[in-house]
Amino acid sequence: MAYLPNIIFAVILLMGVGFFARNVQKLIRNIKLGQDVDASDNKSERWKNTINIALGQSKMVKRPVSGFLHVIVYVGFIIINIEVLEIIIDGLFGTHRIGQELLPTALYGFLIGSFEILAVLVLVSVTVFWIRRNVIKIKRFLSSEMKGWPKSDGNIILYFEVVLMGLFLIMNATDTVFQGANSGNVISQFIAPLFNGFSIEALHTVERIAWWLHIVGILTFLNYLYFSKHLHILLAFPNVYYGSVSPKGKFNNLDAVTAEVKLMMDPDADPFAAPPEGAEDEVPAKFGASDVMDLTKIQLLNAYTCTECGRCTSECPANLTGKKLSPRKIMMDTRDRLEEVGKNIDANNGEFKDDGKQLLGDYITNEELWACTTCNACVEACPVSINPLSIIMDMRRYLVMEQSAAPTELNTMMTNIENNGAPWPYNQMDRLNWKDE
């Protein structure tokens, strides 16, 4: 019976990590549904972006208040969870604060003391975040796409962090051995008097309950990530690394179109030549994207990385002038459709069966796509290098090149370019007539 707590701990740990690993496999499988894209260029610049943007939070702090608070939560939550290593060792081997035994008292006290200070800072920051969302009600958290689950999800994460930080401090405050050492209890020493009327046995019980709830809470939060916008904790680093390093505003060319243009421009090309052997059997490349499988792996990674902060939408000129477009909604819709496709695959033994739906039309409307001015404001605003514009442009391509469904104004412009070599409905010979008026 002496080893029963260790066995229970090992089972809980194995179940928590196993379920998380299973969800990570699903995540990777879903992202791999996208088209391959070469992101092997500019490795030094990519690593620089990862260090500055993902690790250094350089784009996050452009908005000082929320940026500074986010850095506190980010640093605090990551550093405090270093103690999880000690908890795991204690849980598996039946030790108690193994770090206190292995490390010098001063060093261990410094580490735990730092964790306690950070825990309080996290609690303060999370409280401010909750007030901003639910009391002040900042506009970017009130958009139509933020109703229901997205709003609840944001609050659930804040509650998680409050509970985990609170349990950490209570665990320290009721640990008589730790408090007796009087090293590192910089915050918990002020909480300990709340338990003055408790017996040693009662204090030990409270400490054990807080200890168990803390580790179970961390494992629960770990597995909650897959279903939450907080997945960016794990994906921000690869997303920034694989983010575009091309100049903003530079669009990629379709290989099939490029080949056709080169053929047209080649004076030695024979337009009546037979196609290469086997080319007749090839399925023509699809122009643009109408569903998530047409998007690239990086675009799908973008969708999963989106934290729904709304900075992109708050900077979007189309959205600010009352248009239906919200870059945040584009990313949320892409993720929702990708999750739907993933569940379809799970339900059909690893094979996707046509469900009569697609991203274009069922999730994202033509009106949203054509409202975009392609200004790149959303791309510039995103703190983790997400590119909603690339998805918008690929879906526009599909509308124009596969469905001929461009707006009338755009069709008129393209017709004028084809006939007159310019967007205006004037013959080239008449372009200078204005000077005589």
N, C-alpha and C positions, 0 to 999 in steps of 0.2 A: 504493500500500500504506500510505502514511502516514495515510490517512483511514479505513482499515479498522476500527480500534477505534471511531471515531466512528460509522461506519455500523452496526456491530454493536450499539453502545449505543443508537442511535436505534431500531433494530428491536426490541430487548428492551423499551425504554421504551414503544414504540407497542403492542406485544403485551400488556404488563402493564396499561397504562391501558385498552386496548381491551377486554380480557377483563373488567376490573373494570366498565367502563361497560355491557357486555352484561349482567352479573349485576345491576347496579343497575336496569336496565330490567326485568328479571324481577321484582326485588323490588317495584318500583313497580306493575307489572302485578298481582302477587299481592295487594298491599294494596288495589288498586282493585277487587278482586273483592267487597269488603265493601260494606255499605250506606252511603249518604251520611249524614253527620251534620253539623249546623251547629255549628261551633266558632269563630264569628266574634265572639262576645261577650267582654266583659271583656279587651280586648287589653292594657291596661296591667298587669293582674294576671298575665296569661299571660307577658308579657315579664319581669315581676318574678320569677316562678317560674323562668323559663329562666335568668336571671342567678344567682339564689340556689341553685337546686337542681342544674341541669345544669352550669353553669360554676363556681359556688362550692362545689359538693359538700356543701351544708349538711346534707342528710339522711345522707350517707355517714359523716360524722364523728361521728354519734351513737353509733357503736361505735368508741371512740377508737383502738384498736390497728390494726384492719383499715382503718379510715377514714383514719388518718394515712398508713399505708403505701400505700393506694390513691391518695391525693393525690400522693404522691411519684412513683409510677409514672406517673400521669396527666400531671402537669406535666412530669416528666422526659422521657417518651416524646414528648410533643407538641413541647416546646421543642427537644429534640435533633434532631428531624426537620426543623427549620428548615434544618439543614445540607444536607438533601436538595436544596434549591434550588441550593446551590453545586455539589453533585455533578452535578446535571443539566446545569448550564451547562458545567462542566468536561468532562463526557462528550460533550456535543453539539459543543462548539467546540474541544476538544483543549487547553484551558487546564489549569493546575494550581493549585488553591486561588485561584480568581479573587478571592475575598473578601480574601485577604491582600494582593492587589495594589490593590484598589479602596478598602479601608478603612484608616484609620490603624492602625498596628501595635498600639497600646495597646487600641483598640476591638476589633479582631479577636481579640487575645489574650484580652480579657475575655470575649468571646462563647464562644470555643472552651474556655476555662478553665471557664466556667460549665457548658458542655455536658459536660465531663469529670467534674466534680463530680457533676452530676446522673446521669451514667451509672453512677457507683459507687453512688450512693444507690438507683438503680433495681435494680442487681444485688443489693444488700443486701435490699431490699424483696421482690424476686422470690424470693430464697432463703428468706426468712421465710414467704412464701406457700406455697412448695413444702413446707416443713417442716410447716406447719399442715395441709396437705392429705394428705400422705403419711406423716408420722411421728406427729404429735400426733393426726391423724385426727379433726378436729372433727366433731361429730355431724351438722351440717347438710350435710356433704359426703358422708355415708354412706347417705343415703336410697336407696330402691329405684330411684327415677328417675335417680339419679346413677351407675348402673352402666354399664359399657361405654363407648360413645362420649362421653357427657357428661363422664365422669371423665377419659378420655384427652384430650379437647379442652382441659380446664382445664390439664393438664400441658403439652400441646403449646404452648400460648400462652406459658407460663412459659419453656419451652426456647427459643422464638423470641426472646423478649426478652433472655435471657441471651446468646444467640449474637450478636444484633445489637449489643448494648452492648459485648460483648467485641471484635467486629470493629472497632467504632468506635475503641476504645482502642488496639488493635493497629495500626490504620491510622495513627493519630497517632504512636504510639511508633516506628514504622519509617520515618516520613517525615523524611528527613535535613534537608530544607529547613525544615520546620516546627520540628523540634527545634533546629536551628541558630539560629533566631530567638529561641529561649528566651523566648517570650511566649505564654502560654495553655496550656503543657504541664504544668499543675499536677499531673496524675495520670500522664500518659503518660511523664513524665521518669523515673518510678520503674519503669516497664515496659521502657523502652528498654535498660537494662543487660542484660536477658535476651538481647538480640540482639548483644551486644558482639563475639562471634566471627564475625559475618557480614560479608562484603565489601559494598561500596557497591552492587554489582549485585544481590547476594542480598537486601539490605535493600529495594532498589527492587522486586524481584520480590514479596517478602512484602507490601509496602505495596500494590502493584497488586492482588494476589490478595485482600487484605482489602477494598480499595476496591470491587472488582467483586462480591465476595460480599456486601458490605454493601448495595449498591444492589439487587442481585438479590434479596437476602433481604427488603428492604423491599417490593419489588414483589410478591414471593411472599406476604408477610404481608398486604398490601393485598387480594389476591385470595382469601386464606384467610378473610378476615372474613366473606364471604357464607355460608360453610359452618360458621361458628363462632358461639359465644355472644358473641364479642367484637364482634359487629355493633353492639352498643350504643355503641361509640365514635362511630359516625356517626349513630345514630338517637336517642340520648339527648336531644339538643337539640329536635328536632321533637316527640318523644314527650312531653317535659315541657311544651312550649308548648301542645300540643293536649290535655293532660291535663285532667281535670275541675276546674272552679273552683267547682262547686256545693258546698254543705255536705255533709260526709260523712254518709251515711245517707239522703240524699234520693234517691229512685228516680224514674225518668222514667215518665210515663204513656204508654200506647199510644194513638195518635191514634184508632184505630178504636173502642176501648173508651170513650174520652172522648166521642166523638161519640154513641155509643149511650146513655151515661148522660145526656148533655145532652138527647137526644131524649126520654128517659123522664121527665126532670124538667121538661120544657117543657109547661105546661098547655094551650098553644095548638096543640101538635103533633098532627097527624092520624095515628094509628098505621096507618090503612088507606090512607094516601096512596101513590100509585104512586111508585116510585123514580125519581130523575132520569134523563133520557134518556141512554142509553149505559151506565148503571150496571150493567145486567144482564150486560153483556159483560165487566165488570171481574173480574179474578181476585181473590178475597178475600185480604186481607193475611194473611200467616202470623204467627201469634202466637209470639213467642219465637224461639229459634234451635236448630236441630238439627245444622247444619253450618256451616263457616266462611263460606260465602257469605251466611248469615243474620246474621252479626255485622257490626258497623260497621267502617269503615276504621280508626278509631282503635283499636278492639280488636285488629285484625290488626296494626297498627303496634306495639301493646303486646307482642304475641306475639314479633315479630321483635326487639324491644328487650330482652327479658328476658335478663339475664346469668347466670341460674341461681345467683345468690349464696345463695339459700335464706333470706334474712332474713324473707320473707313466711311461709314454712312454719315457721320457728323461733318465730314469734310467734303462729301459728294455734292457738287453744285446742282446736279439734277435733283437730288433728294431735297436740298435746301430750297429749291424753287417749287416744291410741291409735286414733282414727278413721282411716279410709282417706284422707281428704281431705288433699291437699298443694297449696296455691295455686301453688307453683312448677310442679308437674306439670300443672296446668290450663293454664298458659301454654306449657309445653314441648309438650304434646299438641296444643294449638291450632296452634303453629308447625309441628309435624311433619305434621299433617293438611293445612295450607295448602301446605307444600312438596310433599306428595303430589298435591294438586290441581294445583299448578303444573306438575309433571312430566307429569301426565295431559294438560294443555293443550298442552305442548310436543310430546308424542307424537302428538297428534291435530290437528296443523296449526292450533293456536290455538283449538280448540274443546274444551270439557270434555265428556267422555262419561261417563255414569253408571257408576261402578265398583262400585256395590252397597255402598259404605261411607259412613259419615258420622262426624262428630265425636262425636256422642252415641251411646254404645253400643260403637262400635269403638275409641274412644280413652278417653272419659270415661264412667264408669258412673253410674247413678242413685244408688248408695250414696255416691259422692264428693260429688255435688251436694247431697244432703239432709243430709250431715254438717255443712255450713256453717251457722254461727250468725249470719251477716251482721253480724258485729261490726266490720268494717272494719279489723281489726288488720293484715291483709296489705297493704291499701292504704296505711295509715299507715307501715308498715315499709319499703316499696319506696323505694330511693334515687333512682329515675328516674320516679316517678309512674305506675307500671303499676297497673291496676285489675283484678285477677282476679275480684273480686266481681261486676263487671258481666257478665262472661261466665257465671258461675254463675247469676246471677238470670235472664238471658235464656234459658238452657237449662232452668231450672226452669219458667219461663213456658210453654215449649213442652210440657213434661211435663204441666203442669196444664191448659192451655187447648187443646192439640191432641190429647193422648193420654189425658187424664183419669187420669194415672198418679201422682197425689200419694199420699204415704203414708197409711195408714188414719187415723192420728191427725190429720193435716191435713184429710182429708175430713170427719172427724167434727166438727172445729172449724168448718169452713166451713158444714156443714149446720146446726150450732147457731146460728151467726150469722144464717143465712138464716131459720131458724124462730123463734129466740128473741131475736135482736138482740144476742147476746153469745156468747162462746166456750163457755159452760157449758151443760149439758143441763137447764136449769131454765126454766120459764115465767117471763115477766116478773113475773107476779103473785106468784111464790114466791121472789123473790130475797132478800127480807128475813126469810124464815122463820128464818134462823140466829140472829136476835136473841132469839127466843123459846126457844131451846134452853138 
